[in-house]
Amino acid sequence: MRTSMMKMFVYLTLCCGVATLGATEQTGDYGDVPALNQGWTEQDRDTFYHLPQGSPIIPYEYFNALEQAGTETLFSDRANLEAMGMLYWTSQSKSALNPDNLPIGLTIDRKILGIEPMLGMNCAACHVTELTLNGQKTLIDGGVSFFDFGRFSADLLEALARTDQDPAKFDRFAHRLLGKAYTAAAADKLHRRFHFVWQRRTQWADDNAPDVQPGPGRVDALNVILNRATSRMLERPDNAIPPNAPVSFPPLWGAPYLTHVQYNGVVPNQGAGALGRNVGQVLGVFGEVSLVESTIPGGYFSSVHIDNLQSLEATLQTLKPPRWSELAGRGVLPKLKQPLLDAGASVYAANCAECHQVVHPENYGKLASIPVHLMPLKDIGTDGAAAMGFVSRLVATGPLEGRPSAYVRGEPMCATSQANAVLGHITVGVIMHDVGAAGIPLLESLWEDLKHRVVKFCGDWLGREHGPVHHDSSAQQKLALSDDDLVKEMQAEGASDQAITTALEARREDRSHIYEHLTKDSHEVDGERDDKCHQRVQPAQYRARPLDGAWASAPYLHNGSVPTLKDLLRPVAERPAQFYVGSSEFDPVNVGFVQEKTGRGFSFDTRILGNYNTGHEFGTTLSEADKLALIEYLKSL
């Protein structure tokens, strides 16, 4: 329930580091698959796995009644979803968030009007790893899943198409859905709406049809997000481009504490950056936005659950990387060899630590405080498709032309602009609407700068004398009221219509200041500014994050083009040109996943642009003894 009190509760959780998502840390076997001790409670895990983020895909009842394209077996059949790389926590993992035992990452969401339950997807679909060794399975939270997002989207679209076009198939669907209410007229009405739903998914697929198939564990997230924001939301399908720069799903442990999170490192993570980053992610994964500006509360109406995104981000603040030693203690992995570890630590310090600093998860420090080394593409030498595509993408702004670049302030947007500037404008509008409508409180990062303005504003409409207010939380709570609540409270106090109008205008002006900061924090990218039309000369680069938990994050490099750590320490010419991905069977010697063709196996061809395994030849000239020691040390991080 979106109440102001709940928003304040989430705010305190995020900004003050209060442990609110579970009373005690739990580990062990929660059903079919054991989980590691990564700092989460069972409730944290349930939140991360199934809390909706605002990504409506199809009506939830359609999902439960839909058959697979080529059979009469339901699309929701567990074997079908597992074949796409989806994972199940337990065989009967039911909760208030997941009453129907959906796989990890699928949610029961609400569409843009908040009326009808929808099938949704959240970040857990891509960020939970299943590791298998000697027949024993283990879940690693925040890891790199082998979920095949491309296959899921394509198979779902094909199932919708066949159901729409095959009378017998649709009739079975209608009988399942309508039950005793089935009539020819009711089925005909259902079919008209079903056709509309299929067409919506077709539009998404048309915008995001890749030439380079990503396969399990990868997606071209940035271009999918930018396609969604600049194509259908702007009603400019000519803005869409094929998402041909797939990258691996990055591990999430430690992410809130890094200065940069995305692979190309252009969006800072400090301030409101995490919120903007997460809103952008939702927009790419089936999120919906109306770009018709609303007056009260202002902003853009959307399907995005800002409060839930904050809750999901809060779980990551307590998430720790997986420990090899824990699995070794369970007898799943071999124990580490201390003399080799000591030697490897020295090799790491001399060859790796300059870019990949060692961090201690027990003391991550403040949010966005861990510096992430950013390396120019010309120096790192890895596949440049992701970095270069982001740098060069310009789009038509369509209906946004002439609107302020920072949504409520800034120069008018030109007819053509940098794609990320359009995304930033839309994201800020989405956040602004949710603050006004649902009462999201101010982020702590903005509070000190805005405090004097907020206190004065609250004093204005409460009819109190101006001056210092000794309890900041009172002012925050007042600003956390929605505009509708504010109007009702002022009316109850006998305020005139003019006083109410003045208060709303002042409130909007205050939000202008807030969102100018949000734009600066979330969407000001690193690089030189070209003031004309708000375009930026952005660096082509990739980031080098700390390597804690890297042993569980194969395949390697930003695009997943190198299967094991052992391969990464080889010169490019000696790395596998082709290999299979999709198996969860772990290789503890070479440190990666077994390269075998399985039911969900995908042939990864590194000779295709976007899949190149070039670059990052650091450590390739080490002696074999030093390489073995380095790998042993990396297992310990």
Residue pairs with C-beta under 8 A, 6 or more apart in sequence:
2 307
2 438
2 439
3 439
4 439
4 477
4 480
4 481
4 482
4 485
6 307
7 307
7 438
7 439
7 440
7 441
7 480
8 441
8 476
8 477
8 480
9 20
10 307
10 310
10 311
10 314
11 310
11 440
11 441
11 442
11 443
11 444
11 476
11 480
12 18
12 20
13 20
13 21
13 310
13 311
13 314
14 310
14 313
14 314
14 317
14 443
14 444
15 443
15 444
16 444
17 317
19 318
20 314
21 41
21 43
21 44
21 47
21 311
21 314
21 315
21 318
22 40
22 41
22 42
22 43
22 44
23 41
24 41
25 37
25 39
25 40
25 41
26 40
26 41
26 42
27 35
27 36
27 37
28 34
28 35
29 35
30 42
30 45
30 89
30 90
30 93
31 89
31 90
31 91
31 92
31 93
32 88
32 89
32 90
32 91
32 137
33 87
33 88
33 89
33 90
33 130
33 137
33 138
33 139
34 136
34 137
34 138
34 139
34 330
35 45
35 138
35 139
35 141
36 138
36 139
36 140
36 141
36 322
36 323
36 326
36 327
37 320
37 323
37 326
38 140
38 141
38 142
38 253
38 319
38 320
38 321
38 322
39 318
39 319
39 320
40 48
40 141
40 315
40 318
40 319
44 315
44 318
45 89
45 141
46 95
46 97
46 98
47 97
47 311
47 312
47 315
48 122
48 123
48 124
48 141
48 312
48 315
49 89
49 97
49 98
49 104
49 105
49 122
49 124
49 128
50 95
50 97
50 98
50 102
50 104
50 106
50 107
50 108
50 122
50 124
51 97
51 107
51 122
51 308
51 311
51 312
52 107
52 108
52 109
52 110
52 120
52 122
52 305
52 308
53 107
53 109
53 120
53 121
53 122
53 123
53 278
53 281
53 282
53 285
53 304
53 305
53 308
53 309
53 312
54 109
54 120
54 282
54 287
54 302
54 303
54 304
54 305
54 308
54 309
55 107
55 109
55 120
55 121
55 122
55 282
55 285
55 286
55 287
55 303
56 109
56 110
56 111
56 112
56 118
56 119
56 120
56 286
56 287
56 288
56 303
57 63
57 109
57 118
57 119
57 120
57 121
57 156
57 201
57 286
58 66
58 118
58 119
58 156
58 160
58 197
58 201
59 111
59 116
59 117
59 118
59 119
59 197
60 108
60 109
60 116
60 117
60 118
60 119
61 117
61 177
62 119
62 173
62 177
62 194
62 197
63 75
63 76
63 119
64 74
64 76
64 100
64 176
65 74
65 173
65 176
65 177
66 74
66 75
66 76
66 159
66 160
66 163
66 173
67 73
67 74
67 75
67 159
67 162
67 163
67 169
67 172
67 173
68 74
68 75
68 77
68 80
68 155
68 159
69 155
69 158
69 159
69 161
69 162
70 162
72 169
72 172
73 80
74 80
75 155
75 156
75 159
78 88
78 103
80 155
81 103
82 88
82 103
83 599
83 600
84 147
84 148
84 151
84 152
84 155
84 600
85 145
85 146
85 147
85 148
85 216
85 217
85 582
85 600
86 103
86 104
86 105
86 106
86 125
86 147
86 152
87 103
87 104
87 105
87 128
87 130
87 139
87 145
87 147
88 101
88 103
88 104
89 104
89 139
91 101
92 101
93 101
94 100
94 101
97 107
97 108
98 107
98 108
99 108
100 108
102 108
103 125
104 124
104 125
104 128
105 121
105 122
105 123
105 124
105 125
105 126
105 128
105 145
105 147
106 119
106 120
106 121
106 125
107 119
107 120
107 121
107 122
108 117
108 118
108 119
108 120
109 117
109 118
109 119
109 120
109 303
110 116
110 117
110 118
110 303
111 118
111 288
111 303
112 288
112 290
112 301
112 302
112 303
120 286
121 285
121 286
122 312
123 252
123 281
123 312
125 145
125 147
125 149
126 145
126 147
126 149
126 217
126 219
126 249
127 141
127 142
127 143
127 144
127 145
127 249
127 251
127 252
128 139
128 140
128 141
128 142
128 143
128 145
129 139
129 140
129 143
129 144
129 145
129 146
129 552
129 584
130 137
130 138
130 139
130 140
130 145
130 146
130 584
131 137
131 138
131 139
131 140
131 327
131 552
131 584
131 586
132 138
132 584
132 585
132 586
133 332
133 333
133 585
133 586
133 588
134 332
136 332
137 584
138 327
138 332
140 322
140 552
141 319
142 251
142 252
142 253
142 255
142 316
142 319
142 321
143 251
143 252
143 322
143 549
143 552
143 553
144 217
144 248
144 249
144 250
144 251
144 552
144 553
144 554
145 217
145 249
146 216
146 217
146 581
146 582
146 583
146 584
146 600
147 216
147 217
147 249
148 214
148 215
148 216
148 217
148 582
148 600
148 602
149 214
149 219
150 210
150 213
150 214
150 215
150 219
151 216
153 204
153 205
153 208
154 205
156 201
157 198
157 201
157 202
157 205
160 194
160 197
160 198
160 201
161 198
161 202
162 169
163 169
163 170
163 173
163 194
163 198
164 170
164 191
164 194
164 195
164 198
170 187
170 191
170 194
171 187
173 194
174 182
174 186
174 187
174 190
174 191
175 182
177 190
178 186
178 187
178 190
203 232
203 237
204 228
204 232
204 286
206 237
206 240
207 227
207 228
207 231
207 232
207 237
207 240
208 223
208 224
208 227
208 228
208 240
208 242
208 243
209 242
210 220
210 242
210 243
210 244
210 246
211 242
211 244
212 220
212 242
212 244
212 245
212 246
212 385
212 608
212 609
212 610
212 611
213 602
214 220
214 246
215 246
215 581
215 582
215 602
215 603
215 604
216 581
216 582
216 600
216 602
217 248
217 249
217 555
217 560
217 581
217 582
218 246
218 247
218 248
218 249
218 559
218 560
219 243
219 246
219 247
219 249
220 243
220 244
220 245
220 246
220 247
220 386
220 610
221 247
221 281
221 284
222 245
222 262
222 264
222 386
222 389
222 390
223 241
223 242
223 243
223 244
223 245
223 389
223 393
224 243
224 284
224 285
225 280
225 281
225 283
225 284
225 423
226 284
226 393
226 395
226 419
226 420
226 422
226 423
227 239
227 240
227 241
227 243
227 284
228 283
228 284
228 287
229 280
229 283
229 284
229 289
229 419
229 422
229 423
229 426
230 236
230 239
230 240
230 395
230 396
230 419
230 422
230 423
231 237
231 238
231 239
231 240
233 283
233 289
233 291
233 426
234 291
234 395
234 396
234 397
234 398
234 399
234 400
234 422
235 398
235 399
236 395
236 396
236 398
238 396
239 395
239 396
239 398
239 419
241 389
241 393
244 385
244 389
244 609
244 610
245 385
245 386
245 389
245 559
245 610
246 559
246 560
246 610
246 611
247 263
247 386
247 558
247 559
247 560
248 555
248 557
248 558
248 559
248 560
250 261
250 263
250 545
250 553
251 321
251 549
251 550
251 552
251 553
252 316
252 319
253 316
253 319
253 320
253 321
253 322
253 361
253 548
253 549
254 319
254 321
254 359
254 361
254 364
254 370
254 545
254 546
254 548
255 261
255 269
255 316
256 269
256 274
256 313
256 316
256 317
256 367
256 368
257 359
257 364
257 365
257 366
257 367
257 368
257 369
257 370
258 269
258 368
258 370
258 372
258 545
258 546
259 268
259 269
259 270
259 368
259 369
259 370
259 371
259 372
260 266
260 267
260 268
260 269
260 372
260 374
260 543
261 267
261 269
261 274
261 277
262 277
262 543
263 386
263 387
263 542
263 543
263 558
264 386
264 387
264 390
264 540
264 541
264 542
264 543
265 372
265 374
265 526
265 541
265 542
265 543
266 390
266 420
266 525
266 526
266 527
266 538
266 539
266 541
267 273
267 276
267 277
267 420
267 522
267 523
267 525
268 368
268 521
268 524
268 526
269 277
269 367
269 368
270 367
270 368
270 445
270 521
271 368
271 443
271 445
271 446
271 517
271 518
271 520
271 521
271 522
272 431
272 443
272 445
272 446
272 517
272 518
272 521
272 522
273 368
273 521
273 522
274 313
274 367
274 368
275 306
275 309
275 310
275 313
275 431
275 443
275 518
275 522
276 424
276 427
276 428
276 431
276 518
276 521
276 522
276 523
277 522
278 309
278 312
278 313
279 304
279 306
279 309
279 427
279 430
279 431
280 423
280 427
282 303
282 304
282 309
283 289
283 304
283 423
283 426
283 427
283 430
287 302
287 303
287 304
288 302
288 303
289 300
289 301
289 302
289 303
289 304
289 426
289 429
289 430
290 300
290 301
290 302
291 300
291 399
291 400
291 426
291 429
292 300
292 301
293 299
293 300
293 429
294 300
294 301
294 433
296 436
296 483
296 484
296 504
297 432
297 433
297 435
297 436
297 437
297 482
297 483
297 484
298 408
298 432
298 433
298 436
298 483
298 508
298 511
299 407
299 429
299 430
299 431
299 432
299 433
299 434
299 435
299 436
299 437
300 426
300 429
300 430
300 432
300 433
301 433
302 430
302 433
302 434
304 430
304 434
306 430
306 431
306 434
306 435
306 438
306 440
307 434
307 438
307 440
310 440
317 367
320 361
320 362
321 361
321 548
321 549
321 552
321 637
322 549
322 552
324 333
324 336
324 551
324 635
324 636
325 335
325 336
325 636
327 333
328 334
328 335
328 336
333 586
333 588
334 588
336 632
336 635
336 636
337 632
340 628
340 629
340 632
340 633
341 629
341 632
341 633
341 636
343 625
343 626
343 629
343 632
343 633
344 629
344 630
344 631
344 632
344 633
344 634
344 636
345 633
346 629
347 622
347 626
347 629
347 630
347 633
348 358
348 630
348 633
348 634
351 618
351 619
351 622
351 630
352 547
352 618
352 619
352 630
354 373
355 373
355 375
355 544
355 618
356 373
356 544
356 545
356 546
356 547
357 370
357 371
357 373
357 546
358 546
358 547
358 548
358 637
359 370
359 546
359 548
361 548
364 370
370 546
372 543
372 544
372 545
373 543
373 544
374 526
374 539
374 541
374 542
374 543
374 544
375 541
375 542
375 543
375 544
376 539
376 540
376 541
377 384
377 387
377 388
377 540
377 541
377 542
378 540
380 541
380 542
380 615
380 616
381 614
381 615
381 616
381 617
382 542
382 557
382 558
382 559
382 612
382 614
382 615
382 616
383 557
383 558
383 559
383 561
383 609
383 610
383 611
383 612
383 613
383 614
383 615
384 540
385 559
385 609
385 610
385 612
386 542
386 558
386 559
386 610
387 540
387 541
387 542
388 540
390 420
390 538
391 538
391 539
391 540
393 418
393 419
393 420
394 416
394 417
394 418
394 419
394 535
395 416
395 417
395 418
395 419
395 422
396 415
396 416
397 413
397 414
397 415
397 416
397 417
397 422
400 413
400 422
400 425
400 426
401 412
401 413
401 414
401 415
402 412
402 413
403 412
403 413
403 425
404 410
404 411
404 412
404 413
405 411
405 412
405 413
405 421
405 425
405 519
405 534
406 425
406 428
406 515
406 516
406 519
407 425
407 428
407 429
407 432
407 515
407 519
408 432
408 508
408 511
408 512
408 515
408 516
409 512
409 515
409 516
410 516
410 519
410 534
411 531
411 534
413 421
413 422
413 425
413 533
413 534
414 532
414 533
414 534
416 533
417 533
417 534
417 535
418 534
418 535
418 536
418 538
420 523
420 525
420 536
421 523
421 534
421 535
421 536
423 523
424 519
424 522
424 523
425 519
427 522
427 523
428 515
428 518
428 519
428 522
428 523
431 440
431 515
431 518
432 511
432 515
434 440
435 511
435 514
436 482
436 483
436 511
437 482
437 483
437 484
438 482
439 480
439 481
439 482
439 485
440 480
441 476
441 477
441 479
441 480
442 450
442 454
442 476
442 479
442 514
445 521
446 514
446 517
446 518
447 472
447 476
449 517
450 510
450 513
450 514
450 517
451 472
451 475
453 510
453 513
454 475
454 476
454 478
454 479
454 510
455 468
455 469
455 475
456 466
457 479
457 503
457 506
457 507
457 510
458 464
458 469
458 474
458 475
458 478
458 479
459 465
459 466
459 467
459 469
460 466
460 502
460 503
460 506
461 486
461 490
461 495
461 499
461 503
461 506
462 478
463 493
463 495
469 475
479 507
479 510
481 489
483 504
483 507
486 503
486 504
486 507
487 500
487 504
490 499
490 500
490 503
491 500
495 503
525 536
525 538
526 538
526 539
527 536
527 537
527 538
527 539
528 536
528 537
529 536
529 537
530 536
530 537
542 558
546 637
547 634
547 637
548 637
549 637
550 556
550 565
550 634
550 637
551 565
551 591
551 634
551 635
551 637
554 563
554 564
554 565
554 591
554 592
554 593
555 561
555 562
555 563
555 564
555 581
555 592
555 593
555 604
556 562
556 563
556 564
556 565
556 567
556 568
556 592
557 568
557 613
557 615
557 616
559 610
559 611
559 612
560 581
560 604
561 604
561 606
561 611
561 612
561 613
562 568
562 575
562 576
562 613
563 576
563 579
563 581
563 592
563 593
563 595
563 604
564 587
564 590
564 591
564 592
565 590
565 591
565 592
565 631
565 634
566 589
566 590
566 591
566 592
566 627
566 631
567 574
567 575
567 576
567 590
567 592
568 575
568 616
568 619
569 619
569 620
569 622
569 627
569 630
569 631
570 620
571 617
571 620
572 613
572 614
572 615
572 617
575 606
575 613
576 595
576 606
576 613
577 605
577 606
577 607
577 613
578 603
578 604
578 605
578 606
578 607
579 595
579 603
579 604
580 595
580 596
580 597
580 598
580 601
580 602
580 603
580 604
581 593
581 595
581 601
581 602
581 604
582 598
582 600
582 601
582 602
583 593
583 594
583 595
583 596
583 598
583 601
584 593
585 593
585 594
585 596
586 592
586 593
586 594
587 593
587 594
591 631
591 634
591 635
597 603
604 611
605 611
606 612
606 613
619 627
619 630
622 630
